[in-house]
Amino acid sequence: MKLSRLAFFILILGITLILLAPLIFTQYGIVSFTNTGQIGDTIGGITAPITGIIGAILVYLALKAQINANEIIQGQITEQKADERTKRKLSYISDLYKYFLQAIDNFEYTKSNGNGGIIKILAELSKMERKIAHDDSIFDKGKIAELNAIFRLENMFIKQVNKADIEIEDKEYFRELIHFHLESFVLPHVSFESVAAPCSVCGEKHNGIPFKLIELINNIQSNLG
């Protein structure tokens, strides 16, 4: 039974008892008005305990209803705050992805922009001397440094997506975008062996793309799962 219905029932019951109590007490000889004081005082003495009990019960029910209302409001506030946090995280991730796209758009190599420039520089690196792949010093120089920054940003983005408390559908959407970028513009140009002679440094048939760059790309793939 809801508190409002219970309170109404108790109120009706209390009024009924208050009206009937004097009749019941006098009808069965429990109280005789001839042996008591004024009638008003006698009736008040009979009904006062009933009104006190009824009043106390109604106050308790009112307080309980208020507590329940406060709990509902607090739950709504907590849920609203959780929704706001999720929206902020989703907004942050979306902004990070936009920044990643902007970094790609700003990349230029031999008159090719964006992903076209990435494809060109990877293709050119793959044909260079294999010993360059072992040279970590070029990793932070010139266009290689720009390419490094793009892939580092891509890796950071997918890490943020993985740990963010957002809807599964949103996570899968962002993961598919990164997967498409790798499959379309990156992996086809780094995942082949050189057909030239083995590397003079290690004796392996690898291409000229710096190992640290390959390692970063592999980390992105690993974080994609």
N, C-alpha and C positions, 0 to 999 in steps of 0.2 A: 504494500500500500504506500502511495506517495505521501510525503510529509504534509503536503497541503490538504489532502483528503483526511489524513489521520488527525490533523489539527482541527479541521472542521467537525469531524465526528466527536472528538473530545469536547469541543466547545458546545455542541448541541447536547451532548450527554451531561455536561456540567450545568447548563441552563435548566435542563429537565430535572436533575437532582436537586438543584437549588429551589425550584418551584415545588417539588414534591416532598422534600425533606420535612418541612413543618407538618404537612398532613400525615406523613408516615409516622413521625415521632409522636404526634398527638393521638392518632388513630389507635395505636397499639399501647397507649398509656406510658410510653417511655418518658414523655414530658407532659406535664399538666400546666397550663397557663395560670391556673389558680394558685399554684405553689411557686411561681416564678415572679420575676419583676415585670417590667413593662413588656408588652407583646413584641415591640420592635427590638428591644434588647435581646429577648429570648430567641426570636427568629434569626437575628444577627449572630447570636452565639451558636445556633444550630448550623447555619449555612456557611459561617466564616471558614471552618476547616475545609469544607468542600471547595469554596472559591479559592482558598489558598493553594490547595493541591492542584486544582485545575489550572490556576494561573502559573504555578511552577512548571507544570507539564508543558503548557503552551510556550512559556519562555524557553524551556529546553528545546522544544521542537523548532522554535524560531532561530535559536542559536545554531542548532544543527543544520538547518536549511542554509543559514548564512555561511557556515563552514563549507558545506557542499558547494555553494555558489562560488566561494573564494577558490576552492580547489579546481573547479571547472575553468575559472578565469585564469588561474595560474597555469593550468595545462595549456590553455589557448595561447598564453604569452610565450610559454616555453616552445610550443610548436611553431609559433610565428618567428621566434628568434632562430630556431633551427632552419626554417625555410629561408630566412634572410642570409644565414651563413652559407647555405648551399648556393643561393643566388650569387653571393659575392665570390665564392670559389669558382663557379661556372663563368662568371664575368672575368675573373682573373685569368683563367685558362684560355678563354676566348681571346683576350687581349694578348696573351703570350703567343698564341698561334698567329694572330695578325702581325705581331712583331717578327715572327719567323718568316712569314710570307714577304714582309717588307724587306727583310735582309736578303732574301733570294732575289727579289725584284731589283734591288740595288747592286747586285753582283754583276760585274761586266768583265768579259774576257775576250780579247780579239774581236771586238765589235759585236759580240753576242751577249745578250742580257738574260738575267734570270736563270732558269733551268738550262737554257741553251748554252749559257756560259759555263755552267757546272759540267755539262756533258763534254764541252770542248776541252776544258782544262784536265778533266779525268782522262780523256782519250789521249791527250798530249803527254800527260805524266806516264801513262801506261807504256808509251813507246820510248821513254827516256832510258838512260843508263840505269841498270838494275841497282848499282851501288847507291844511287840517290835515295832509294827506298830505305837504306840503312842510315841515312844522314838525318838525324833528328833536328839539326840546326835549321833546316829549311822549313820546318813545320810552322814556325812562327814568323815567317818572312813573306812580304808581298801578298800576292794573290792566294798563296797556300794558307797564309794566316787568315785571310777572309773566308776561305773555304772551311778552314778549321772552326772558325767562329759560327758559321752557319750550322755545321753538324753538331757542335756543342750545344747550340740553342735548340736544335731538333731533339737532341738527347735529353736536355733539361725539360723540354715540353712534355715528352712522353713519360718521364718520371713523375712530373706533377699530375698528369692525367691518371697514372696508376695509383697514386696515393690519395687523390682527392676524394672527398665524400660527396660524390655526385651520382646521378642515376646511371645505371649500367648502360642504358641506351646511349647516353651522352659519351660515356667512356668509349664505347665501341665505335661511335661516329668519329671521334678524334683519332682513334687508333687506325681506323680504315684510311683516314686522310694521310697519315704518316706512312702507312704500308703502301699506299698508291704512289707516294712520292719516291720512296726507295725503289719500288719495283719498276717504275717508269723512267726515272732520271738518274739513278745512282748505280744500283746493283749490276745492270747489264754492262756497265763500263768499268767495273772493278773486279768482277768475279771470273776472270779468265786468266789462264797462264800465258806467259810470253812464249812465243814460238822461236824466239832467238836463242842464242847460246846461253848456257847456265850463267848465273850471276858469278862475277869474279870474286865476290866477297864471301858468299855462303855456299855457292855451287848449286843453288836451287833455281828452278825455272819460274821465277816470279816476275811480275811486271815492275815498272818503275814508280808506282804509286807509293808514297811514304807509308811505312808499316804503322806508324802512329795514327795516320788518317784511316787506314784499314781497320785498326783496332777500335777507333771511335765509331765507325760505321757498324762494326760488329756489335758494339755495345747497344746501339740503337735497336738493332734487330733482336738482341737478347731481351731488352726491356719491352719490346713489343710482344714477346712470348711466342 
